[in-house]
Amino acid sequence: MPNRAYLFLGSSESLLKLNSDFDLREVGGAFVYVKEQSIRRYGLETLDI
């Protein structure tokens, strides 16, 4: 997956109860999950994927 990735889900889908590297953001009135370059879940802030 690229360093910065976007994940679009359907209206009844969500990652809210899951551990993931994606952050929920609002873009142009729609919600999208965005993954930045680091793996925060493991505390490796500077590791590029």
C-alpha distance matrix in Angstrom:
0.0 3.8 6.6 7.9 6.8 9.8 11.0 14.5 16.8 20.3 23.3 24.1 20.7 19.6 17.6 20.6 21.9 18.8 17.3 13.7 11.7 12.2 15.4 17.5 18.8 21.2 20.5 23.5 25.1 22.0 19.9 16.1 13.7 11.9 9.5 10.7 9.9 12.1 12.4 15.7 16.5 17.4 19.1 17.0 17.0 16.3 13.6 10.5 7.3
3.8 0.0 3.8 5.3 5.8 9.4 11.8 15.2 18.1 21.7 24.5 25.8 22.5 21.2 19.3 22.0 23.7 20.8 19.1 15.4 12.7 12.8 15.3 17.5 18.0 20.3 19.2 22.1 24.2 21.6 19.7 16.0 13.9 11.2 9.0 9.1 8.1 11.2 12.7 15.8 17.4 18.4 19.3 16.9 16.1 14.9 12.9 9.3 7.3
6.6 3.8 0.0 3.8 6.4 10.1 12.9 16.5 19.4 23.1 25.4 26.7 23.4 21.5 19.3 21.4 23.3 20.5 18.3 14.6 11.3 11.7 13.8 16.5 16.9 19.5 18.7 21.9 24.0 21.7 19.6 16.0 13.7 10.3 7.6 6.3 4.6 8.0 10.3 13.2 15.4 16.3 16.6 14.1 12.8 11.5 10.0 6.5 5.9
7.9 5.3 3.8 0.0 3.8 7.0 10.3 13.6 16.8 20.4 22.5 24.1 21.0 19.2 17.4 19.4 21.7 19.4 17.6 13.9 10.7 9.9 11.3 13.5 13.5 15.9 15.0 18.1 20.2 18.1 16.1 12.6 10.6 7.2 5.5 4.9 5.8 9.3 11.5 13.6 15.9 17.5 17.7 15.8 14.0 13.5 12.7 9.7 9.1
6.8 5.8 6.4 3.8 0.0 3.8 6.7 10.1 13.2 16.9 19.2 20.8 17.7 16.3 14.8 17.3 19.7 17.4 16.3 12.5 10.0 8.5 10.5 12.0 12.4 14.6 13.8 16.9 18.6 15.9 13.9 10.2 8.3 5.8 5.1 6.9 8.6 11.4 12.6 14.7 16.2 18.3 19.1 17.7 16.3 16.3 15.1 12.2 10.5
9.8 9.4 10.1 7.0 3.8 0.0 3.8 6.6 10.0 13.5 15.7 17.6 14.8 13.7 13.0 15.5 18.3 16.5 16.2 12.7 11.0 8.3 9.6 9.9 10.0 11.8 10.9 13.9 15.2 12.3 10.4 6.7 5.7 4.7 6.4 9.1 11.7 14.2 15.0 16.4 17.6 20.2 21.2 20.3 18.8 19.3 18.4 15.8 14.1
11.0 11.8 12.9 10.3 6.7 3.8 0.0 3.8 6.5 10.2 12.7 14.2 11.3 10.5 10.2 13.2 15.8 14.2 14.6 11.5 10.9 8.1 9.7 9.4 10.5 12.1 12.0 14.8 15.3 11.8 9.5 6.0 5.0 6.4 8.1 11.6 14.2 16.0 16.0 17.2 17.6 20.5 22.0 21.5 20.5 21.5 20.3 18.0 15.8
14.5 15.2 16.5 13.6 10.1 6.6 3.8 0.0 3.8 7.0 9.5 11.6 9.4 9.7 10.7 13.5 16.3 15.5 16.7 14.2 14.1 10.9 11.7 10.1 10.7 11.3 11.1 13.1 13.0 9.3 7.7 5.3 6.5 9.0 11.6 14.9 17.8 19.6 19.6 20.4 20.6 23.8 25.2 25.1 24.0 25.1 24.0 21.7 19.6
16.8 18.1 19.4 16.8 13.2 10.0 6.5 3.8 0.0 3.8 6.6 8.0 5.8 7.0 9.1 11.9 14.4 14.0 16.0 14.2 15.1 12.1 12.9 10.9 12.4 12.8 13.4 15.3 14.2 10.4 8.6 7.5 8.3 11.6 13.9 17.5 20.4 21.7 21.0 21.6 21.2 24.5 26.3 26.5 25.8 27.3 26.1 24.1 21.7
20.3 21.7 23.1 20.4 16.9 13.5 10.2 7.0 3.8 0.0 3.8 5.6 5.3 8.1 11.2 13.5 15.8 16.1 18.6 17.3 18.6 15.6 16.0 13.5 14.6 14.3 15.0 16.1 14.4 10.9 9.8 10.1 11.6 15.1 17.6 21.1 24.1 25.4 24.6 25.0 24.4 27.8 29.6 30.1 29.3 30.9 29.8 27.9 25.5
23.3 24.5 25.4 22.5 19.2 15.7 12.7 9.5 6.6 3.8 0.0 3.8 5.6 8.0 11.7 12.9 15.4 16.6 19.3 18.5 20.0 16.8 16.4 13.3 14.3 13.5 14.8 15.6 13.1 10.1 9.3 10.8 12.7 16.4 19.2 22.6 25.9 26.9 26.2 26.0 25.4 29.0 30.6 31.4 30.5 32.4 31.6 30.0 27.9
24.1 25.8 26.7 24.1 20.8 17.6 14.2 11.6 8.0 5.6 3.8 0.0 3.8 6.9 10.6 11.7 13.4 14.8 18.1 17.9 20.0 17.3 17.3 14.6 16.4 16.2 18.0 19.1 16.6 13.6 12.1 13.2 14.2 18.0 20.3 23.9 26.9 27.5 26.2 26.0 24.8 28.3 30.3 31.4 30.9 33.0 32.1 30.7 28.4
20.7 22.5 23.4 21.0 17.7 14.8 11.3 9.4 5.8 5.3 5.6 3.8 0.0 3.8 7.2 9.2 10.8 11.6 14.6 14.3 16.4 13.9 14.4 12.3 14.7 15.4 17.1 18.9 17.0 13.5 11.2 11.3 11.4 15.1 17.1 20.7 23.6 24.1 22.6 22.6 21.3 24.8 26.8 27.8 27.5 29.6 28.5 27.2 24.8
19.6 21.2 21.5 19.2 16.3 13.7 10.5 9.7 7.0 8.1 8.0 6.9 3.8 0.0 3.8 5.5 7.7 8.6 11.4 11.2 13.4 11.0 11.2 9.4 12.4 13.8 16.1 18.5 16.6 13.4 10.3 10.0 9.3 12.9 14.6 18.1 21.1 21.2 19.6 19.2 18.0 21.6 23.4 24.6 24.2 26.6 25.7 24.7 22.7
17.6 19.3 19.3 17.4 14.8 13.0 10.2 10.7 9.1 11.2 11.7 10.6 7.2 3.8 0.0 3.8 5.7 5.3 7.7 7.5 10.1 8.3 9.1 8.6 12.2 14.5 16.9 19.8 18.5 15.3 11.8 10.6 8.5 11.5 12.3 15.7 18.3 18.0 16.2 15.7 14.3 17.8 19.7 21.0 20.9 23.3 22.4 21.8 19.8
20.6 22.0 21.4 19.4 17.3 15.5 13.2 13.5 11.9 13.5 12.9 11.7 9.2 5.5 3.8 0.0 3.8 5.6 8.0 8.9 11.4 9.7 9.3 8.5 12.1 14.4 17.5 20.4 18.7 16.0 12.4 12.1 10.2 13.0 14.1 16.9 19.8 19.0 17.2 15.8 14.4 18.1 19.6 21.5 21.1 24.0 23.6 23.4 21.9
21.9 23.7 23.3 21.7 19.7 18.3 15.8 16.3 14.4 15.8 15.4 13.4 10.8 7.7 5.7 3.8 0.0 3.8 6.9 9.3 12.5 12.0 12.2 12.1 15.8 18.3 21.2 24.2 22.4 19.7 16.1 15.6 13.5 16.0 16.3 19.1 21.5 20.3 17.8 16.4 14.1 17.5 19.5 21.7 21.9 25.0 24.3 24.5 22.8
18.8 20.8 20.5 19.4 17.4 16.5 14.2 15.5 14.0 16.1 16.6 14.8 11.6 8.6 5.3 5.6 3.8 0.0 3.8 6.1 9.7 9.9 11.3 12.2 16.0 18.9 21.4 24.6 23.4 20.4 16.7 15.3 12.5 14.5 14.1 16.9 18.8 17.5 14.8 13.9 11.4 14.6 17.0 18.9 19.5 22.3 21.2 21.4 19.5
17.3 19.1 18.3 17.6 16.3 16.2 14.6 16.7 16.0 18.6 19.3 18.1 14.6 11.4 7.7 8.0 6.9 3.8 0.0 3.8 7.2 8.6 10.3 12.3 16.0 19.4 21.8 25.2 24.5 21.6 17.9 16.0 12.6 13.6 12.4 14.6 16.1 14.3 11.3 10.4 7.6 10.9 13.3 15.2 15.9 18.8 17.8 18.3 16.7
13.7 15.4 14.6 13.9 12.5 12.7 11.5 14.2 14.2 17.3 18.5 17.9 14.3 11.2 7.5 8.9 9.3 6.1 3.8 0.0 3.8 5.4 8.1 10.6 14.0 17.5 19.4 22.9 22.7 19.7 16.0 13.6 9.9 10.4 8.8 11.3 12.8 11.6 9.0 8.9 7.3 10.5 12.8 13.8 14.2 16.6 15.4 15.3 13.5
11.7 12.7 11.3 10.7 10.0 11.0 10.9 14.1 15.1 18.6 20.0 20.0 16.4 13.4 10.1 11.4 12.5 9.7 7.2 3.8 0.0 3.8 6.8 10.1 12.9 16.5 18.0 21.7 22.0 19.3 15.8 12.9 9.1 8.2 5.7 7.6 9.1 8.1 6.2 6.7 6.7 9.7 11.2 11.5 11.2 13.4 12.4 12.0 10.7
12.2 12.8 11.7 9.9 8.5 8.3 8.1 10.9 12.1 15.6 16.8 17.3 13.9 11.0 8.3 9.7 12.0 9.9 8.6 5.4 3.8 0.0 3.8 6.6 9.4 12.9 14.3 18.0 18.2 15.5 12.0 9.1 5.4 5.0 4.4 7.4 10.2 10.3 9.6 9.6 10.1 13.4 14.5 14.8 13.8 15.8 15.1 14.2 12.9
15.4 15.3 13.8 11.3 10.5 9.6 9.7 11.7 12.9 16.0 16.4 17.3 14.4 11.2 9.1 9.3 12.2 11.3 10.3 8.1 6.8 3.8 0.0 3.8 6.4 10.1 12.2 15.9 15.9 13.7 10.2 8.2 5.2 5.2 6.4 8.4 11.8 11.9 11.7 10.7 11.7 15.2 15.5 16.2 14.6 16.8 17.0 16.3 15.7
17.5 17.5 16.5 13.5 12.0 9.9 9.4 10.1 10.9 13.5 13.3 14.6 12.3 9.4 8.6 8.5 12.1 12.2 12.3 10.6 10.1 6.6 3.8 0.0 3.8 7.1 9.7 13.2 12.6 10.4 6.8 5.8 4.5 6.4 9.1 11.4 15.1 15.6 15.5 14.5 15.2 18.8 19.2 20.0 18.3 20.5 20.7 19.8 18.9
18.8 18.0 16.9 13.5 12.4 10.0 10.5 10.7 12.4 14.6 14.3 16.4 14.7 12.4 12.2 12.1 15.8 16.0 16.0 14.0 12.9 9.4 6.4 3.8 0.0 3.8 6.4 9.9 9.8 8.4 5.7 5.5 6.1 7.0 10.4 12.0 15.8 16.9 17.6 16.7 18.0 21.5 21.4 21.9 19.6 21.4 22.0 20.8 20.3
21.2 20.3 19.5 15.9 14.6 11.8 12.1 11.3 12.8 14.3 13.5 16.2 15.4 13.8 14.5 14.4 18.3 18.9 19.4 17.5 16.5 12.9 10.1 7.1 3.8 0.0 3.8 6.6 6.1 5.5 4.5 6.2 8.6 9.9 13.6 15.1 18.9 20.4 21.2 20.5 21.8 25.2 25.2 25.6 23.2 24.8 25.5 24.0 23.5
20.5 19.2 18.7 15.0 13.8 10.9 12.0 11.1 13.4 15.0 14.8 18.0 17.1 16.1 16.9 17.5 21.2 21.4 21.8 19.4 18.0 14.3 12.2 9.7 6.4 3.8 0.0 3.8 5.6 5.3 6.1 6.8 9.8 10.3 14.0 15.3 18.9 21.0 22.3 22.1 23.7 26.9 26.9 26.7 24.2 25.3 25.8 23.9 23.4
23.5 22.1 21.9 18.1 16.9 13.9 14.8 13.1 15.3 16.1 15.6 19.1 18.9 18.5 19.8 20.4 24.2 24.6 25.2 22.9 21.7 18.0 15.9 13.2 9.9 6.6 3.8 0.0 3.8 5.6 8.2 9.8 13.2 13.9 17.6 18.9 22.4 24.6 26.1 25.9 27.5 30.7 30.6 30.5 27.9 28.9 29.4 27.3 26.8
25.1 24.2 24.0 20.2 18.6 15.2 15.3 13.0 14.2 14.4 13.1 16.6 17.0 16.6 18.5 18.7 22.4 23.4 24.5 22.7 22.0 18.2 15.9 12.6 9.8 6.1 5.6 3.8 0.0 3.8 6.9 9.8 13.3 14.9 18.7 20.5 24.1 26.0 26.9 26.4 27.6 31.1 31.2 31.5 29.1 30.5 31.0 29.1 28.4
22.0 21.6 21.7 18.1 15.9 12.3 11.8 9.3 10.4 10.9 10.1 13.6 13.5 13.4 15.3 16.0 19.7 20.4 21.6 19.7 19.3 15.5 13.7 10.4 8.4 5.5 5.3 5.6 3.8 0.0 3.8 6.6 10.3 12.4 16.2 18.5 22.1 23.9 24.6 24.3 25.2 28.7 29.2 29.4 27.4 28.8 28.9 26.9 25.8
19.9 19.7 19.6 16.1 13.9 10.4 9.5 7.7 8.6 9.8 9.3 12.1 11.2 10.3 11.8 12.4 16.1 16.7 17.9 16.0 15.8 12.0 10.2 6.8 5.7 4.5 6.1 8.2 6.9 3.8 0.0 3.8 7.0 9.7 13.4 15.9 19.6 21.0 21.3 20.9 21.6 25.1 25.7 26.2 24.3 26.0 26.0 24.4 23.2
16.1 16.0 16.0 12.6 10.2 6.7 6.0 5.3 7.5 10.1 10.8 13.2 11.3 10.0 10.6 12.1 15.6 15.3 16.0 13.6 12.9 9.1 8.2 5.8 5.5 6.2 6.8 9.8 9.8 6.6 3.8 0.0 3.8 6.4 9.9 12.7 16.2 17.9 18.2 18.3 19.1 22.5 23.3 23.3 21.6 23.1 22.8 20.9 19.6
13.7 13.9 13.7 10.6 8.3 5.7 5.0 6.5 8.3 11.6 12.7 14.2 11.4 9.3 8.5 10.2 13.5 12.5 12.6 9.9 9.1 5.4 5.2 4.5 6.1 8.6 9.8 13.2 13.3 10.3 7.0 3.8 0.0 3.8 6.8 10.0 13.4 14.6 14.6 14.8 15.4 18.8 19.7 19.8 18.4 20.0 19.5 17.9 16.5
11.9 11.2 10.3 7.2 5.8 4.7 6.4 9.0 11.6 15.1 16.4 18.0 15.1 12.9 11.5 13.0 16.0 14.5 13.6 10.4 8.2 5.0 5.2 6.4 7.0 9.9 10.3 13.9 14.9 12.4 9.7 6.4 3.8 0.0 3.8 6.4 9.9 11.6 12.4 12.9 14.4 17.4 17.8 17.4 15.6 16.8 16.5 14.7 13.7
9.5 9.0 7.6 5.5 5.1 6.4 8.1 11.6 13.9 17.6 19.2 20.3 17.1 14.6 12.3 14.1 16.3 14.1 12.4 8.8 5.7 4.4 6.4 9.1 10.4 13.6 14.0 17.6 18.7 16.2 13.4 9.9 6.8 3.8 0.0 3.8 6.7 8.2 8.9 10.1 11.7 14.2 14.8 14.0 12.5 13.5 12.9 11.1 10.1
10.7 9.1 6.3 4.9 6.9 9.1 11.6 14.9 17.5 21.1 22.6 23.9 20.7 18.1 15.7 16.9 19.1 16.9 14.6 11.3 7.6 7.4 8.4 11.4 12.0 15.1 15.3 18.9 20.5 18.5 15.9 12.7 10.0 6.4 3.8 0.0 3.8 5.8 8.1 9.2 11.9 13.8 13.6 12.2 10.0 10.5 10.5 8.9 9.1
9.9 8.1 4.6 5.8 8.6 11.7 14.2 17.8 20.4 24.1 25.9 26.9 23.6 21.1 18.3 19.8 21.5 18.8 16.1 12.8 9.1 10.2 11.8 15.1 15.8 18.9 18.9 22.4 24.1 22.1 19.6 16.2 13.4 9.9 6.7 3.8 0.0 3.8 6.9 9.2 12.0 12.9 12.6 10.3 8.4 7.8 7.2 5.1 6.1
12.1 11.2 8.0 9.3 11.4 14.2 16.0 19.6 21.7 25.4 26.9 27.5 24.1 21.2 18.0 19.0 20.3 17.5 14.3 11.6 8.1 10.3 11.9 15.6 16.9 20.4 21.0 24.6 26.0 23.9 21.0 17.9 14.6 11.6 8.2 5.8 3.8 0.0 3.8 5.8 8.9 9.3 8.8 6.6 5.0 5.6 5.2 5.4 6.8
12.4 12.7 10.3 11.5 12.6 15.0 16.0 19.6 21.0 24.6 26.2 26.2 22.6 19.6 16.2 17.2 17.8 14.8 11.3 9.0 6.2 9.6 11.7 15.5 17.6 21.2 22.3 26.1 26.9 24.6 21.3 18.2 14.6 12.4 8.9 8.1 6.9 3.8 0.0 3.8 5.6 6.0 6.8 5.6 6.0 7.8 6.5 7.6 7.5
15.7 15.8 13.2 13.6 14.7 16.4 17.2 20.4 21.6 25.0 26.0 26.0 22.6 19.2 15.7 15.8 16.4 13.9 10.4 8.9 6.7 9.6 10.7 14.5 16.7 20.5 22.1 25.9 26.4 24.3 20.9 18.3 14.8 12.9 10.1 9.2 9.2 5.8 3.8 0.0 3.8 5.4 4.9 5.8 5.6 8.9 9.0 10.7 11.2
16.5 17.4 15.4 15.9 16.2 17.6 17.6 20.6 21.2 24.4 25.4 24.8 21.3 18.0 14.3 14.4 14.1 11.4 7.6 7.3 6.7 10.1 11.7 15.2 18.0 21.8 23.7 27.5 27.6 25.2 21.6 19.1 15.4 14.4 11.7 11.9 12.0 8.9 5.6 3.8 0.0 3.8 5.7 7.7 8.9 12.0 11.4 13.1 12.7
17.4 18.4 16.3 17.5 18.3 20.2 20.5 23.8 24.5 27.8 29.0 28.3 24.8 21.6 17.8 18.1 17.5 14.6 10.9 10.5 9.7 13.4 15.2 18.8 21.5 25.2 26.9 30.7 31.1 28.7 25.1 22.5 18.8 17.4 14.2 13.8 12.9 9.3 6.0 5.4 3.8 0.0 3.8 5.5 8.2 10.9 9.9 12.4 12.4
19.1 19.3 16.6 17.7 19.1 21.2 22.0 25.2 26.3 29.6 30.6 30.3 26.8 23.4 19.7 19.6 19.5 17.0 13.3 12.8 11.2 14.5 15.5 19.2 21.4 25.2 26.9 30.6 31.2 29.2 25.7 23.3 19.7 17.8 14.8 13.6 12.6 8.8 6.8 4.9 5.7 3.8 0.0 3.8 5.7 8.9 9.3 12.3 13.4
17.0 16.9 14.1 15.8 17.7 20.3 21.5 25.1 26.5 30.1 31.4 31.4 27.8 24.6 21.0 21.5 21.7 18.9 15.2 13.8 11.5 14.8 16.2 20.0 21.9 25.6 26.7 30.5 31.5 29.4 26.2 23.3 19.8 17.4 14.0 12.2 10.3 6.6 5.6 5.8 7.7 5.5 3.8 0.0 3.8 5.7 5.6 8.9 10.5
17.0 16.1 12.8 14.0 16.3 18.8 20.5 24.0 25.8 29.3 30.5 30.9 27.5 24.2 20.9 21.1 21.9 19.5 15.9 14.2 11.2 13.8 14.6 18.3 19.6 23.2 24.2 27.9 29.1 27.4 24.3 21.6 18.4 15.6 12.5 10.0 8.4 5.0 6.0 5.6 8.9 8.2 5.7 3.8 0.0 3.8 5.9 8.5 10.8
16.3 14.9 11.5 13.5 16.3 19.3 21.5 25.1 27.3 30.9 32.4 33.0 29.6 26.6 23.3 24.0 25.0 22.3 18.8 16.6 13.4 15.8 16.8 20.5 21.4 24.8 25.3 28.9 30.5 28.8 26.0 23.1 20.0 16.8 13.5 10.5 7.8 5.6 7.8 8.9 12.0 10.9 8.9 5.7 3.8 0.0 3.8 6.3 9.6
13.6 12.9 10.0 12.7 15.1 18.4 20.3 24.0 26.1 29.8 31.6 32.1 28.5 25.7 22.4 23.6 24.3 21.2 17.8 15.4 12.4 15.1 17.0 20.7 22.0 25.5 25.8 29.4 31.0 28.9 26.0 22.8 19.5 16.5 12.9 10.5 7.2 5.2 6.5 9.0 11.4 9.9 9.3 5.6 5.9 3.8 0.0 3.8 6.4
10.5 9.3 6.5 9.7 12.2 15.8 18.0 21.7 24.1 27.9 30.0 30.7 27.2 24.7 21.8 23.4 24.5 21.4 18.3 15.3 12.0 14.2 16.3 19.8 20.8 24.0 23.9 27.3 29.1 26.9 24.4 20.9 17.9 14.7 11.1 8.9 5.1 5.4 7.6 10.7 13.1 12.4 12.3 8.9 8.5 6.3 3.8 0.0 3.8
7.3 7.3 5.9 9.1 10.5 14.1 15.8 19.6 21.7 25.5 27.9 28.4 24.8 22.7 19.8 21.9 22.8 19.5 16.7 13.5 10.7 12.9 15.7 18.9 20.3 23.5 23.4 26.8 28.4 25.8 23.2 19.6 16.5 13.7 10.1 9.1 6.1 6.8 7.5 11.2 12.7 12.4 13.4 10.5 10.8 9.6 6.4 3.8 0.0
